[in-house]
Amino acid sequence: MQDVLEKHQVWLYLTNILAGMSIGWAWPAVTTTFEALLWPVLGVLLYATFTQVPLTHLAAAFRDGRFNMALVLGNFVIMPGIVGLLLLLAPADPAVRLGILLVLLVPCTDWFISFTHLGGGDSTRAIAASPILLILQIVMLPLYLWLFLGEEMVSANLTGHLLPVFFGLILLPLLLAWLTEKTVDKRPTFTGYVRALGWLPVPLLALVVFLIAASQISLVLETGRMLPVLLVIFSLYLVAAALVGRLLSSAFRLPGPRGQTLAFSFGTRNSFVVLPFAIALPDLWAPAVVVIVFQSLVELFGMTAYLKWLPRYWPTSIPPG
């Protein structure tokens, strides 16, 4: 049942966005309430998602050296370079460019595992590698933003706006998730609790996009003219991610499921983790929220294509040489 929910989540999110826009347009008075609800729902979403990442078993993540080298090289060196090139196609609006950077520079740690499993990839390695991806993106994101935005980031005091969210809405759920996993390690009877939390990310994310669409309907409509350009950028990113996955799987001799896992990792981004950062920014940067939500929809349709395409065209073995 959980696999079915994850496989069809794109339609759930799309339906909730349309429903949220309709309600926000028809009853604008409810938007203030929806904005207030958004923060606690995001906090629970992040906590539930982080509990599915094996934070207390970090040592196990380093066992497959070649796979991890390819994963880190692709996610934190090659794909950021591609993002820099795609940024040349982006509108001049600083908020839109920030949204693109926020969402494309951080690899996913949740539905990356789901789609890897559904697509016949190596979900065991995906689970093991997720703590590495989570820790590295937390460390690297400020550096990436500084490299790509430079003085613009300093002059807008983005760091001053992002740090409180980082500590309050990212580190706190992360710490609670780690404590939960430590409790499960000591008391296996709590395993069912963590398993139950695994059902929450999809419906909670659906609720998040509903609340955003309902409370930010005017912003969605204002940003709509940029969506065709963003569609091109995010689609090109997905194509590049698959090609980089194929290239690195050959270079590191990772055939079949392990190679496909690379492509799913490069193609999926941690949109819900960076979403709080965008929401916390002043109104001038508000379009970044729409950019992040739109990217997640494009990505989900892209993952549907990945599920059909990758197993068909991926090599099951690497010839010696």
Backbone as numpy.savetxt, mean C-alpha at the origin, in Angstrom:
# Nx Ny Nz CAx CAy CAz Cx Cy Cz
-13.67 -18.49 2.39 -14.50 -17.28 2.39 -13.63 -16.02 2.39
-12.55 -16.04 3.17 -11.67 -14.87 3.21 -11.01 -14.65 1.86
-10.63 -15.75 1.16 -10.05 -15.62 -0.17 -11.02 -14.97 -1.14
-12.31 -15.33 -1.04 -13.33 -14.76 -1.91 -13.46 -13.26 -1.66
-13.45 -12.88 -0.38 -13.54 -11.46 -0.02 -12.36 -10.69 -0.58
-11.15 -11.24 -0.46 -9.96 -10.56 -0.95 -9.93 -10.51 -2.48
-10.42 -11.57 -3.12 -10.39 -11.62 -4.58 -11.31 -10.58 -5.21
-12.44 -10.29 -4.53 -13.43 -9.37 -5.09 -13.43 -8.02 -4.36
-12.34 -7.72 -3.65 -12.33 -6.50 -2.85 -12.40 -5.24 -3.69
-11.89 -5.28 -4.91 -11.90 -4.09 -5.74 -13.31 -3.58 -5.96
-14.26 -4.51 -6.16 -15.65 -4.09 -6.39 -16.27 -3.56 -5.10
-15.86 -4.12 -3.98 -16.34 -3.62 -2.70 -15.89 -2.18 -2.47
-14.61 -1.91 -2.76 -14.08 -0.56 -2.57 -14.75 0.42 -3.54
-14.89 0.01 -4.78 -15.49 0.89 -5.79 -16.93 1.22 -5.41
-17.68 0.21 -4.97 -19.07 0.43 -4.56 -19.14 1.39 -3.38
-18.24 1.22 -2.41 -18.24 2.09 -1.24 -17.86 3.53 -1.58
-16.94 3.70 -2.53 -16.58 5.05 -2.96 -17.77 5.74 -3.61
-18.46 5.04 -4.50 -19.62 5.64 -5.18 -20.74 5.93 -4.18
-20.92 5.00 -3.22 -21.95 5.23 -2.19 -21.58 6.42 -1.32
-20.31 6.52 -0.94 -19.86 7.64 -0.12 -20.02 8.97 -0.82
-19.66 9.01 -2.11 -19.81 10.25 -2.88 -21.28 10.66 -2.96
-22.16 9.67 -3.16 -23.59 9.96 -3.27 -24.14 10.52 -1.96
-23.77 9.89 -0.85 -24.27 10.33 0.45 -23.70 11.70 0.81
-22.39 11.88 0.56 -21.77 13.18 0.86 -22.36 14.30 0.03
-22.76 14.00 -1.20 -23.36 15.01 -2.07 -24.79 15.32 -1.64
-25.53 14.28 -1.26 -26.94 14.47 -0.90 -27.12 15.06 0.50
-26.24 14.68 1.44 -26.35 15.15 2.82 -25.00 15.70 3.30
-24.63 16.88 2.84 -23.31 17.44 3.19 -23.13 17.66 4.69
-24.22 17.71 5.45 -24.11 17.94 6.89 -23.42 16.79 7.61
-23.41 15.59 6.99 -22.83 14.42 7.68 -21.32 14.37 7.52
-20.75 15.23 6.67 -19.32 15.12 6.38 -18.45 15.34 7.62
-18.88 16.23 8.51 -18.10 16.48 9.72 -18.02 15.23 10.59
-19.14 14.52 10.70 -19.16 13.28 11.48 -18.26 12.23 10.85
-18.31 12.13 9.53 -17.49 11.14 8.82 -16.00 11.44 8.99
-15.64 12.71 8.96 -14.24 13.08 9.15 -13.76 12.68 10.54
-14.63 12.84 11.56 -14.27 12.46 12.92 -14.13 10.94 13.06
-14.95 10.19 12.34 -14.90 8.73 12.41 -13.67 8.16 11.71
-13.15 8.90 10.74 -12.08 8.39 9.90 -10.83 8.00 10.69
-10.43 8.83 11.66 -9.19 8.57 12.38 -9.23 7.30 13.22
-10.27 7.07 14.05 -10.29 5.81 14.80 -10.39 4.58 13.91
-11.13 4.69 12.80 -11.23 3.54 11.88 -9.87 3.24 11.27
-9.13 4.29 10.89 -7.78 4.09 10.36 -6.87 3.42 11.38
-6.97 3.86 12.64 -6.15 3.27 13.69 -6.42 1.78 13.85
-7.69 1.39 13.88 -8.04 -0.03 14.00 -7.59 -0.81 12.77
-7.75 -0.20 11.59 -7.31 -0.84 10.35 -5.81 -1.15 10.39
-5.02 -0.16 10.79 -3.57 -0.36 10.83 -3.19 -1.41 11.88
-3.83 -1.37 13.03 -3.55 -2.37 14.06 -3.88 -3.78 13.56
-5.07 -3.95 12.98 -5.46 -5.27 12.49 -4.52 -5.76 11.40
-4.09 -4.85 10.54 -3.18 -5.24 9.45 -1.80 -5.59 9.97
-1.28 -4.78 10.88 0.05 -5.04 11.43 0.11 -6.36 12.20
-1.01 -6.79 12.79 -1.00 -8.07 13.51 -0.82 -9.25 12.55
-1.05 -9.02 11.26 -0.87 -10.09 10.28 0.56 -10.14 9.75
1.39 -9.17 10.15 2.80 -9.15 9.78 3.60 -9.82 10.91
4.42 -10.83 10.61 5.15 -11.56 11.66 6.27 -10.71 12.27
5.90 -9.72 13.05 6.87 -8.77 13.61 7.83 -9.42 14.60
7.39 -10.45 15.28 8.23 -11.09 16.30 9.11 -12.18 15.72
9.04 -12.40 14.42 9.85 -13.45 13.78 10.72 -12.85 12.68
11.34 -11.73 12.99 12.13 -11.01 11.99 13.31 -11.83 11.48
13.92 -12.63 12.37 15.09 -13.42 11.96 14.76 -14.36 10.82
13.53 -14.90 10.83 13.14 -15.85 9.77 13.06 -15.17 8.41
12.88 -13.84 8.40 12.75 -13.12 7.13 14.05 -13.09 6.34
15.19 -13.32 6.99 16.48 -13.17 6.32 17.04 -14.50 5.79
16.27 -15.56 5.83 16.80 -16.88 5.49 17.08 -17.04 4.00
16.25 -16.47 3.15 16.45 -16.58 1.71 17.16 -15.33 1.22
18.48 -15.36 1.21 19.28 -14.18 0.89 19.05 -13.65 -0.50
19.03 -14.54 -1.51 18.87 -14.08 -2.89 17.51 -13.42 -3.10
16.47 -14.05 -2.57 15.14 -13.49 -2.72 15.05 -12.12 -2.05
15.58 -12.00 -0.85 15.51 -10.73 -0.13 16.34 -9.64 -0.80
17.48 -10.01 -1.36 18.29 -9.02 -2.08 17.52 -8.48 -3.28
16.88 -9.38 -4.03 16.10 -8.95 -5.18 14.92 -8.10 -4.74
14.28 -8.49 -3.65 13.12 -7.76 -3.13 13.49 -6.34 -2.71
14.58 -6.22 -1.98 15.02 -4.91 -1.49 15.53 -4.05 -2.65
16.30 -4.62 -3.53 16.82 -3.88 -4.68 15.68 -3.34 -5.54
14.69 -4.18 -5.80 13.58 -3.74 -6.63 12.73 -2.68 -5.96
12.36 -2.91 -4.69 11.45 -2.01 -3.99 12.07 -0.69 -3.58
13.36 -0.70 -3.24 13.95 0.49 -2.63 15.02 1.16 -3.47
15.33 0.60 -4.65 16.29 1.24 -5.54 15.69 1.43 -6.95
15.29 0.33 -7.56 14.84 0.40 -8.95 13.48 1.08 -9.08
12.49 0.62 -8.29 11.16 1.20 -8.42 11.12 2.69 -8.03
11.84 3.14 -6.99 11.89 4.58 -6.75 12.47 5.37 -7.93
13.46 4.78 -8.62 13.99 5.43 -9.82 12.93 5.55 -10.90
12.12 4.51 -11.07 11.03 4.55 -12.05 9.99 5.58 -11.64
9.71 5.67 -10.33 8.77 6.68 -9.84 9.27 8.08 -10.20
10.57 8.30 -10.05 11.14 9.60 -10.42 10.91 9.93 -11.87
11.02 8.94 -12.76 10.76 9.16 -14.18 9.28 9.42 -14.44
8.41 8.66 -13.79 6.97 8.85 -13.98 6.51 10.21 -13.47
7.25 10.75 -12.51 6.88 12.05 -11.96 6.99 13.15 -13.02
7.78 12.89 -14.07 7.89 13.85 -15.17 6.56 14.02 -15.90
5.70 13.00 -15.82 4.39 13.06 -16.48 3.32 13.68 -15.60
3.64 13.90 -14.32 2.65 14.33 -13.35 2.30 15.80 -13.51
1.09 16.20 -13.10 0.73 17.63 -13.11 1.66 18.42 -12.19
1.69 19.72 -12.39 2.59 20.56 -11.61 2.11 20.78 -10.18
0.87 20.44 -9.89 0.31 20.63 -8.56 1.16 19.89 -7.52
1.77 20.60 -6.56 2.63 19.95 -5.56 1.90 18.89 -4.74
0.60 19.11 -4.46 -0.15 18.14 -3.65 -0.34 16.83 -4.41
-0.59 16.92 -5.70 -0.74 15.71 -6.52 0.58 14.97 -6.60
1.66 15.70 -6.78 2.98 15.07 -6.86 3.35 14.41 -5.53
3.00 15.07 -4.43 3.26 14.47 -3.12 2.46 13.18 -2.96
1.20 13.20 -3.38 0.38 11.99 -3.29 0.98 10.84 -4.08
1.47 11.14 -5.28 2.11 10.11 -6.10 3.33 9.53 -5.39
4.15 10.41 -4.83 5.36 9.95 -4.13 5.00 9.12 -2.90
4.07 9.61 -2.11 3.71 8.89 -0.88 3.25 7.48 -1.19
2.42 7.34 -2.21 1.80 6.03 -2.42 2.67 5.08 -3.25
3.53 5.60 -4.11 4.32 4.71 -4.96 5.68 4.34 -4.37
6.08 4.99 -3.30 7.41 4.72 -2.74 7.41 3.70 -1.62
6.24 3.23 -1.19 6.19 2.32 -0.04 5.57 0.98 -0.46
6.32 -0.12 -0.40 5.79 -1.43 -0.78 4.76 -1.95 0.21
3.80 -2.68 -0.31 2.69 -3.19 0.47 3.13 -4.36 1.37
2.42 -4.50 2.50 2.70 -5.61 3.42 1.45 -6.41 3.75
0.33 -6.12 3.10 -0.88 -6.88 3.41 -1.47 -7.55 2.18
-2.13 -6.79 1.27 -2.74 -7.51 0.15 -1.69 -7.98 -0.87
-0.44 -7.53 -0.70 0.66 -8.16 -1.44 0.69 -9.66 -1.14
0.50 -10.03 0.11 0.48 -11.44 0.51 -0.75 -12.13 -0.06
-1.89 -11.45 0.01 -3.15 -12.03 -0.49 -3.07 -12.32 -1.98
-2.60 -11.34 -2.75 -2.54 -11.54 -4.20 -1.43 -12.52 -4.59
-0.35 -12.55 -3.81 0.68 -13.55 -4.06 0.09 -14.94 -3.91
-0.71 -15.14 -2.86 -1.36 -16.44 -2.63 -2.35 -16.77 -3.75
-3.20 -15.80 -4.11 -4.21 -16.03 -5.13 -3.57 -16.28 -6.50
-2.39 -15.66 -6.76 -1.74 -15.79 -8.05 -0.77 -16.94 -8.16
-0.67 -17.77 -7.12 0.22 -18.92 -7.18 1.66 -18.59 -6.89
1.92 -17.42 -6.26 3.27 -17.08 -5.86 3.65 -17.78 -4.57
4.79 -17.41 -4.04 5.30 -18.04 -2.81 4.84 -17.20 -1.61
3.66 -17.50 -1.09 3.10 -16.70 -0.01 3.88 -16.86 1.28
4.56 -17.99 1.46 5.37 -18.18 2.66 6.51 -17.17 2.71
7.20 -16.99 1.58 8.26 -15.99 1.52 7.71 -14.58 1.59
6.53 -14.37 1.04 5.91 -13.05 1.12 5.63 -12.68 2.58
5.11 -13.62 3.34 4.83 -13.38 4.76 6.12 -13.11 5.52
7.13 -13.93 5.24 8.41 -13.80 5.95 9.08 -12.46 5.65
8.92 -11.98 4.41 9.60 -10.74 4.01 8.87 -9.49 4.44
7.60 -9.59 4.82 6.81 -8.40 5.11 7.39 -7.53 6.23
7.99 -8.09 7.30 8.59 -7.19 8.30 9.74 -6.36 7.73
10.53 -6.96 6.83 11.62 -6.21 6.21 11.07 -5.03 5.42
10.02 -5.29 4.63 9.42 -4.23 3.82 8.85 -3.13 4.70
8.20 -3.51 5.79 7.58 -2.52 6.66 8.62 -1.64 7.34
9.66 -2.25 7.87 10.69 -1.49 8.59 11.47 -0.58 7.64
11.85 -1.11 6.47 12.63 -0.31 5.53 11.83 0.87 4.99
10.55 0.68 4.74 9.78 1.80 4.19 9.60 2.91 5.21
9.48 2.55 6.49 9.38 3.57 7.54 10.66 4.39 7.60
11.79 3.72 7.40 13.09 4.40 7.45 13.33 5.22 6.18
12.95 4.66 5.03 13.33 5.26 3.76 12.39 6.36 3.27
11.11 6.34 3.66 10.16 7.30 3.11 10.59 8.75 3.34
11.01 9.16 4.56 11.46 10.56 4.72 12.62 10.92 3.80
13.54 9.98 3.60 14.68 10.23 2.71 14.20 10.42 1.27
13.29 9.55 0.81 12.76 9.68 -0.54 12.08 11.04 -0.74
11.24 11.43 0.23 10.53 12.70 0.09 11.51 13.86 0.02
12.56 13.80 0.82 13.57 14.85 0.79 14.29 14.87 -0.57
14.60 13.68 -1.11 15.30 13.62 -2.39 14.44 14.16 -3.53
13.14 13.80 -3.52 12.28 14.21 -4.63 11.70 15.60 -4.47
11.46 16.05 -3.24 10.82 17.34 -3.02 11.80 18.43 -2.60
12.86 18.05 -1.89 13.90 18.99 -1.51 13.38 20.18 -0.73
13.68 21.37 -1.24 13.31 22.62 -0.56 11.81 22.76 -0.39
11.06 22.20 -1.33 9.60 22.29 -1.25 9.08 21.62 0.02
9.71 20.52 0.39 9.32 19.82 1.62 9.64 20.64 2.84
10.79 21.30 2.83 11.21 22.11 3.98 10.33 23.35 4.11
10.11 24.05 3.00 9.36 25.30 3.05 7.91 25.08 3.47
7.34 23.94 3.13 5.95 23.65 3.49 5.84 23.02 4.88
7.00 22.79 5.53 7.00 22.18 6.86 6.26 20.84 6.86
6.47 20.05 5.81 5.80 18.75 5.73 6.20 17.85 6.88
7.47 17.91 7.26 7.94 17.06 8.36 7.18 17.36 9.64
6.94 18.63 9.90 6.23 19.01 11.11 4.81 18.48 11.15
4.18 18.34 9.98 2.82 17.80 9.91 2.81 16.28 9.94
3.85 15.66 9.38 3.85 14.20 9.24 4.31 13.48 10.50
5.21 14.09 11.26 5.76 13.39 12.44 4.70 13.02 13.48
3.77 13.94 13.84 2.75 13.53 14.83 1.92 12.34 14.37
1.59 12.30 13.07 0.83 11.16 12.55 1.66 9.89 12.61
2.94 10.03 12.29 3.82 8.87 12.30 3.87 8.23 13.69
4.02 9.05 14.71 4.12 8.51 16.06 2.75 8.07 16.59
1.70 8.83 16.28 0.40 8.53 16.87 -0.39 7.46 16.14
-0.29 7.44 14.80 -1.16 6.54 14.03 -0.39 5.43 13.31
0.92 5.47 13.33 1.70 4.39 12.73 2.44 3.61 13.81
3.26 4.28 14.60 4.04 3.57 15.61 3.18 2.96 16.71
2.12 3.65 17.12 1.27 3.12 18.20 0.58 1.82 17.78
-0.12 1.76 16.64 -0.68 0.48 16.20 0.39 -0.58 15.97
1.58 -0.15 15.49 2.67 -1.09 15.27 3.13 -1.70 16.59
3.26 -0.88 17.61 3.66 -1.36 18.94 2.60 -2.28 19.52
1.33 -1.91 19.40 0.25 -2.75 19.90 0.22 -4.10 19.17
0.47 -4.07 17.86 0.49 -5.32 17.09 1.64 -6.21 17.54
2.80 -5.59 17.80 3.96 -6.37 18.28 3.66 -6.99 19.64
3.03 -6.22 20.54 2.68 -6.75 21.85 1.66 -7.88 21.72
0.74 -7.73 20.77 -0.25 -8.79 20.54 0.43 -10.07 20.09
1.38 -9.95 19.16 2.08 -11.13 18.66 2.94 -11.76 19.75
3.56 -10.93 20.60 4.33 -11.48 21.72 3.41 -12.26 22.66
2.21 -11.76 22.89 1.25 -12.46 23.74 0.86 -13.80 23.13
0.66 -13.82 21.82 0.30 -15.07 21.13 1.44 -16.07 21.22
2.70 -15.58 21.09 3.85 -16.48 21.21 3.90 -17.16 22.57
3.53 -16.41 23.60 3.58 -16.96 24.96 2.31 -17.74 25.31
1.19 -17.31 24.74 -0.10 -17.95 25.03 -0.80 -18.27 23.71
-0.54 -19.44 23.15 -1.10 -19.80 21.84 -2.63 -19.79 21.80
-3.28 -19.76 22.95 -4.74 -19.72 22.95 -5.28 -18.44 22.32
-4.42 -17.41 22.21 -4.83 -16.14 21.61 -4.69 -16.15 20.08
-4.26 -17.27 19.52 -4.08 -17.36 18.06 -5.38 -17.05 17.33
-6.49 -17.54 17.88 -7.79 -17.31 17.26 -8.13 -15.83 17.17
-7.68 -15.06 18.15 -7.92 -13.62 18.15 -7.21 -12.96 16.97
-5.94 -13.32 16.76 -5.18 -12.75 15.65 -5.76 -13.21 14.32
-6.20 -14.46 14.27 -6.80 -14.96 13.03 -8.09 -14.20 12.72
-8.85 -13.89 13.75 -10.09 -13.12 13.55 -9.78 -11.71 13.05
-8.69 -11.12 13.55 -8.30 -9.79 13.09 -7.96 -9.80 11.60
-7.53 -10.95 11.09 -7.18 -11.06 9.69 -8.36 -10.84 8.76
-9.59 -10.96 9.28 -10.77 -10.70 8.47 -11.07 -9.20 8.35
-10.50 -8.39 9.20 -10.90 -6.99 9.30 -10.34 -6.05 8.22
-9.09 -6.23 7.73 -8.54 -5.21 6.83 -9.40 -4.87 5.62
-9.98 -5.86 4.95 -10.77 -5.56 3.75 -12.03 -4.76 4.08
-12.89 -5.22 5.02 -14.07 -4.40 5.33 -13.73 -3.05 5.94
-12.65 -2.98 6.74 -12.28 -1.70 7.34 -11.77 -0.73 6.29
-10.98 -1.23 5.33 -10.51 -0.36 4.26 -11.68 0.10 3.39
-12.65 -0.78 3.20 -13.86 -0.38 2.47 -14.57 0.75 3.21
-14.63 0.66 4.53 -15.25 1.72 5.33 -14.43 3.01 5.24
-13.11 2.90 5.24 -12.24 4.07 5.14 -12.49 4.82 3.82
-12.52 4.10 2.70 -12.70 4.79 1.41 -14.11 5.37 1.32
-15.09 4.72 1.97 -16.44 5.28 2.03 -16.45 6.62 2.77
-15.79 6.64 3.94 -15.74 7.85 4.75 -15.00 8.97 4.03
-13.92 8.62 3.31 -13.17 9.64 2.57 -14.02 10.20 1.43
-14.66 9.31 0.68 -15.47 9.77 -0.45 -16.62 10.64 0.02
-17.24 10.26 1.16 -18.38 11.01 1.66 -17.97 12.38 2.22
-16.84 12.41 2.91 -16.42 13.65 3.56 -15.63 14.58 2.64
-15.10 14.02 1.54 -14.26 14.82 0.64 -14.84 14.89 -0.77
-16.17 14.84 -0.89 -16.81 14.78 -2.19 -16.42 15.97 -3.06
-16.38 17.17 -2.49 -16.03 18.35 -3.28 -14.59 18.25 -3.79
-13.70 17.72 -2.96 -12.31 17.56 -3.35 -12.18 16.52 -4.46
-12.95 15.43 -4.34 -12.92 14.39 -5.38 -13.33 14.98 -6.72
-14.38 15.79 -6.72 -14.86 16.38 -7.97 -13.85 17.38 -8.53
-13.22 18.16 -7.65 -12.22 19.14 -8.11 -11.00 18.45 -8.71
-10.62 17.31 -8.14 -9.42 16.61 -8.59 -9.70 15.72 -9.79
-10.97 15.54 -10.12 -11.34 14.59 -11.16 -10.67 14.85 -12.50
-10.40 16.11 -12.80 -9.80 16.43 -14.11 -8.38 15.86 -14.24
-7.75 15.56 -13.11 -6.39 15.01 -13.15 -6.36 13.49 -13.21
-7.51 12.85 -13.02 -7.52 11.39 -12.93 -7.04 10.68 -14.21
-7.36 11.17 -15.41 -6.83 10.48 -16.61 -5.30 10.43 -16.64
-4.65 11.54 -16.26 -3.18 11.55 -16.22 -2.67 10.59 -15.16
-3.33 10.60 -14.01 -2.93 9.69 -12.93 -3.14 8.24 -13.34
-4.20 7.97 -14.09 -4.45 6.61 -14.57 -3.29 6.13 -15.44
-2.80 7.00 -16.30 -1.65 6.64 -17.16 -0.42 6.37 -16.29
-0.14 7.25 -15.34 1.05 7.10 -14.49 0.98 5.80 -13.69
-0.15 5.52 -13.06 -0.26 4.34 -12.22 -0.29 3.06 -13.06
-0.85 3.13 -14.27 -0.84 1.96 -15.15 0.57 1.66 -15.63
1.30 2.70 -16.02 2.69 2.51 -16.43 3.52 1.94 -15.29
3.24 2.39 -14.08 3.96 1.86 -12.92 3.73 0.35 -12.80
2.50 -0.10 -12.96 2.19 -1.53 -12.84 2.89 -2.35 -13.92
2.93 -1.81 -15.14 3.64 -2.51 -16.22 5.13 -2.59 -15.89
5.70 -1.47 -15.44 7.12 -1.45 -15.09 7.42 -2.42 -13.95
6.53 -2.49 -12.95 6.73 -3.38 -11.82 6.80 -4.84 -12.26
5.91 -5.22 -13.19 5.94 -6.60 -13.69 7.22 -6.88 -14.46
7.66 -5.92 -15.28 8.89 -6.11 -16.06 10.11 -6.18 -15.16
10.17 -5.33 -14.14 11.29 -5.37 -13.19 11.28 -6.69 -12.43
10.10 -7.16 -12.05 10.01 -8.46 -11.38 10.54 -9.57 -12.25
10.19 -9.54 -13.52 10.67 -10.57 -14.46 12.19 -10.47 -14.62
12.71 -9.25 -14.74 14.15 -9.05 -14.92 14.93 -9.54 -13.70
14.48 -9.16 -12.51 15.22 -9.54 -11.30 15.07 -11.02 -10.99
13.94 -11.61 -11.35 13.80 -13.05 -11.13 14.79 -13.83 -11.98
15.09 -13.32 -13.18 16.11 -13.96 -14.03 17.51 -13.67 -13.50
17.76 -12.40 -13.12 19.09 -12.02 -12.65 19.48 -12.75 -11.37
18.51 -12.96 -10.48 18.78 -13.63 -9.20 18.39 -15.10 -9.22
18.01 -15.58 -10.40 17.68 -17.00 -10.59 16.59 -17.43 -9.61
15.46 -16.75 -9.72 14.29 -17.03 -8.87 13.11 -17.37 -9.77
13.00 -18.61 -10.20 11.95 -18.98 -11.15 10.60 -19.17 -10.47
9.56 -19.31 -11.30 8.24 -19.70 -10.83 7.68 -18.83 -9.72
7.16 -19.47 -8.66 6.46 -18.73 -7.60 7.30 -17.64 -6.94
8.59 -17.88 -6.72 9.40 -16.84 -6.07 9.53 -15.61 -6.96
9.70 -15.82 -8.27 9.79 -14.69 -9.19 8.48 -13.93 -9.28
7.37 -14.64 -9.31 6.07 -13.98 -9.35 5.85 -13.15 -8.08
6.35 -13.65 -6.95 6.22 -12.93 -5.69 6.90 -11.57 -5.77
8.04 -11.50 -6.45 8.71 -10.22 -6.65 7.81 -9.24 -7.38
7.17 -9.70 -8.45 6.32 -8.82 -9.24 5.13 -8.32 -8.42
4.52 -9.21 -7.63 3.40 -8.78 -6.80 3.85 -7.76 -5.76
5.06 -7.92 -5.24 5.58 -6.96 -4.26 5.84 -5.60 -4.91
6.47 -5.60 -6.08 6.77 -4.34 -6.76 5.50 -3.63 -7.21
4.46 -4.39 -7.53 3.24 -3.80 -8.06 2.29 -3.26 -7.00
2.35 -3.81 -5.77 1.41 -3.38 -4.72 2.07 -2.37 -3.81
1.30 -1.36 -3.41 1.82 -0.27 -2.58 1.00 -0.14 -1.29
1.61 0.42 -0.26 1.00 0.51 1.07 0.14 1.77 1.19
-0.90 1.85 0.38 -1.70 3.07 0.31 -2.35 3.43 1.65
-2.85 2.45 2.37 -3.56 2.76 3.62 -2.61 3.22 4.72
-1.32 2.85 4.64 -0.35 3.29 5.65 0.00 4.77 5.44
0.13 5.20 4.19 0.48 6.60 3.93 -0.75 7.51 3.91
-1.94 6.92 3.84 -3.15 7.72 3.81 -3.28 8.66 5.00
-2.99 8.21 6.23 -3.08 9.15 7.37 -2.17 10.36 7.23
-0.98 10.16 6.61 -0.08 11.29 6.41 -0.75 12.36 5.53
-1.37 11.90 4.43 -2.00 12.85 3.51 -3.20 13.54 4.17
-3.98 12.80 4.95 -5.16 13.37 5.59 -4.77 14.44 6.61
-3.61 14.24 7.26 -3.18 15.16 8.32 -2.62 16.48 7.80
-2.35 16.57 6.50 -1.75 17.78 5.96 -2.77 18.91 5.84
-2.30 20.16 5.77 -3.21 21.30 5.59 -4.01 21.17 4.29
-5.09 21.97 4.17 -6.00 21.87 3.03 -5.29 22.03 1.69
-4.20 22.79 1.67 -3.45 23.00 0.43 -2.99 21.68 -0.18
-2.72 20.69 0.67 -2.20 19.40 0.22 -3.29 18.33 0.13
-4.54 18.71 0.30 -5.64 17.75 0.36 -5.78 16.86 -0.88
-5.49 17.36 -2.11 -5.61 16.46 -3.27 -4.77 15.19 -3.17
-3.74 15.20 -2.33 -2.93 13.99 -2.16 -3.78 12.82 -1.68
-4.83 13.10 -0.91 -5.72 12.05 -0.41 -6.41 11.35 -1.57
-6.95 12.13 -2.50 -7.64 11.56 -3.66 -6.68 10.75 -4.51
-5.47 11.26 -4.68 -4.45 10.56 -5.46 -4.18 9.17 -4.88
-4.04 9.10 -3.57 -3.72 7.82 -2.91 -4.88 6.84 -3.04
-6.11 7.30 -2.81 -7.27 6.42 -2.94 -7.43 5.95 -4.38
-7.23 6.86 -5.33 -7.36 6.49 -6.75 -6.31 5.47 -7.15
-5.08 5.65 -6.65 -4.02 4.68 -6.96 -4.38 3.29 -6.46
-4.98 3.22 -5.27 -5.32 1.90 -4.73 -6.35 1.20 -5.61
-7.27 1.96 -6.19 -8.25 1.35 -7.09 -7.59 0.87 -8.38
-6.73 1.71 -8.97 -6.02 1.31 -10.18 -5.19 0.06 -9.90
-4.54 0.05 -8.75 -3.70 -1.09 -8.38 -4.52 -2.37 -8.26
-5.69 -2.28 -7.66 -6.52 -3.47 -7.48 -6.98 -4.04 -8.82
-7.35 -3.16 -9.76 -7.67 -3.65 -11.10 -6.41 -4.24 -11.76
-5.26 -3.61 -11.50 -4.00 -4.14 -12.03 -3.67 -5.50 -11.46
-3.96 -5.71 -10.18 -3.70 -7.01 -9.58 -4.59 -8.10 -10.19
-5.80 -7.71 -10.58 -6.67 -8.67 -11.27 -6.02 -9.10 -12.58
-5.39 -8.15 -13.28 -4.67 -8.49 -14.51 -3.44 -9.33 -14.20
-2.74 -9.02 -13.12 -1.58 -9.80 -12.71 -1.97 -11.26 -12.48
-3.11 -11.47 -11.81 -3.54 -12.83 -11.48 -3.73 -13.67 -12.75
-4.18 -13.03 -13.82 -4.41 -13.75 -15.07 -3.14 -13.86 -15.91
-2.30 -12.82 -15.85 -1.17 -12.72 -16.77 0.11 -13.37 -16.26
0.46 -13.11 -15.00 1.76 -13.57 -14.50 1.94 -15.08 -14.57
0.99 -15.90 -14.09 1.22 -17.36 -14.16 1.36 -17.87 -15.58
0.76 -17.15 -16.53 0.76 -17.61 -17.92 2.10 -17.35 -18.62
2.73 -16.24 -18.28 3.93 -15.83 -19.01 5.22 -15.90 -18.18
5.10 -16.33 -16.92 6.30 -16.37 -16.08 7.03 -17.68 -16.28
8.37 -17.66 -16.36 9.11 -18.91 -16.52 9.04 -19.75 -15.23
8.84 -21.04 -15.38 8.80 -21.93 -14.21 10.19 -22.38 -13.81
11.17 -22.12 -14.66 12.55 -22.45 -14.32 13.49 -21.49 -15.04
14.69 -21.35 -14.49 15.71 -20.50 -15.10 16.76 -21.41 -15.73
16.99 -21.30 -17.05 17.98 -22.16 -17.68 19.38 -21.91 -17.13
20.20 -22.95 -17.03 21.56 -22.75 -16.52 22.36 -21.88 -17.46
23.32 -21.18 -16.89 24.16 -20.34 -17.72 24.94 -19.35 -16.91
